[in-house]
Every structure is written in structure tokens, then in C-alpha cells.
């Protein structure tokens, strides 16, 4: 269910860096939540010079604006934020001082993927079992 919208200065990320960031964000989310890899959406947006401002002045900052399901404890949320920062800085070469991450939490009853409502946080195993046949028909295998 997460959507990671990654905004960065034009030319900062190579195609291989984008692929690595998307892969690592997917792994991080699945390990932390038990969610399916197919739920993770990572979008990259390049910003031309002059399209990002901080304190009213042009900036070369990157931003990750994320949407997660609500219901995770503070320790889990902070661990995920730290991992997102590490993933970005390791793969972009950009210092942490030039990165802003914000996570908005969504009520999972307002989220649908492949025609199915996403489970509440902590109920992934039950949801996977209940939807095993439909997931298999879609070609999705659950671990």
C-alpha cells in the first residue's frame, strides 16, 4: 500500500540508482510490515533547477513524500523513516542534510489494490490466507 513519491534535482539519479532505491524500499516495507511487494509503489520525479525552494530560496533538496497505512507503533514508523533515509543517501550520493522525508498515514479502509481492500496494519497474514485464491488467479504468490 505504500506510495513513495521521490522528488530530486534533475540528473541526480541514474536509472540503476532508481531501480536500486525502488527495490530496497520494497524490501524494507515488506520486512517491516509483512505486506506484499506488489503493494509498494515508488514514483520518481525530477525537478529542474528553480522548481524547489526552501526558506524562500532555490534549493537542491530531495523529498520523499510517502503514504503508509495507519496503525504502526512509533518505533516501527521511526525505524522505517531511518531506513528510507539510509536507502536514499546510499544510492543517490546525496547527503542526509539535503533530504526531507514525510510520511502521511492513510486509513486502510480507504485503499484498494487489484479490486481488493487492503488489510489493517497487523492483519496481513489473515488477509493473505483469506485472499489466497484470488491472489493466485492474479499471479501473486504469498510467502
N, C-alpha and C positions, 0 to 999 in steps of 0.2 A: 503494500500500500504506500510505501513512501514515495514521494516525488522529490528529487533533489534537482533544483534549478541552479546551475552553476554559471555565474557571470564572471568573466575575466577580460582583461585587456586583450585586444586583438593581437594574435600571434604568440601569446604566452604558452598555449598548449599545443603540442603536436597531436596528430591523430592517435599515435600509440599512447601518449600520456592520457588522452581522454579515455581510451579503451581500458587502460590500467586503473584509472580512477573509478570508472563505472564498475569494473569487476571487483575492486576492493570495497567499494561502497555496498555493493550487493552482498558480498561475503560478510562484511561487518554487520549489516542489518539482519541477515538470516541467522548468524551466530547469536546475536543479541536477543532476537525475538522469536525464532522458530518459524518465521514467515517464509513463504515460497520465493525463490529467486525471481520468478515472473512478476511478482508484485512490485519489484523495485524498478522505478523509472528514473533515469538520470538524463537530464537535458543540459546541453552546453550552449551558452550564448556568448558570443564575442562582442565586446563593446569597443567601438572606435574611440580614439583619443577625443576627449571633450564630452563624452557621454556619461561619465561617472564623476560625481563631486562628493567631497567630504568637507565639512565645515565651510561650505560655500565655495570651495576651490577645486579645480580639476584634480582628480586622484587616479592612481593606477591600482587601486584596491580591487580585490576579488571578493565576491559574495556568494555564499551558498544559502539559498532560501529553501528550506525543507518543510515538508508536511509529513507528519507521522500520526499514527493512531494514538489517541489519548489512552492513559491508563498505566503507563510505566512509572516506576518509582524514580525519585530524584537521582539516586546513584546510577541507575541504568541510563537515564537521559544524559547525565553529565559524562558518563563513560563513552556514550555514542558521540557526543559533541567532541570530546578529546580525540577519538579515533578519526572522525571526519577531518579535523584539523591536521592530524598526522598524515592521513592519506593525501590530502591536498598538497601540503608543503613538500612531502617526499616526492611526489610525482610532477609537481609544477615547478619546483625550484624556487617558489615564491616564499618569502619569509612570513612567519605567522603574524607578524605585525601588520601585514598587508591583506589580512583575511578577516572577513566578517561572516559569521555563521548564525543563522536564526532558524529555529525550529518552531513551527506552528503545529499545534495538536488538533486533529480532527476527530469528531465523534465517528467511530467506525460504522455506525448505522447509516451514515450518510455517504458511504463509499461502496462502489460496486466495481467488480472486475470480471470480465468474461461472463456477465449475466448473473454473477453470484455476489451476495453481500459478504463483505469481509468480516471475519470474527472480531470480537472484542479482544483486546490485549490479554494474553494468558490463556486463551481458549483455542489456540492454533491446532493442537493435536486432535481435539474433539471435532473441530471443523474439518480437518483433513480426512478423518475417518468418515464423517457424515457425507462428505462430498467426493469420496474416493472414485466412485463410478463415473460421475460427471467429469472429474479431473482427467481420468484415464481416457474418456472419449475425446477430450480436448488435447490429448497427448502430453499431459502434465503428470509426472511421476512424483509422488511424495515420498520422502525418505522415511 
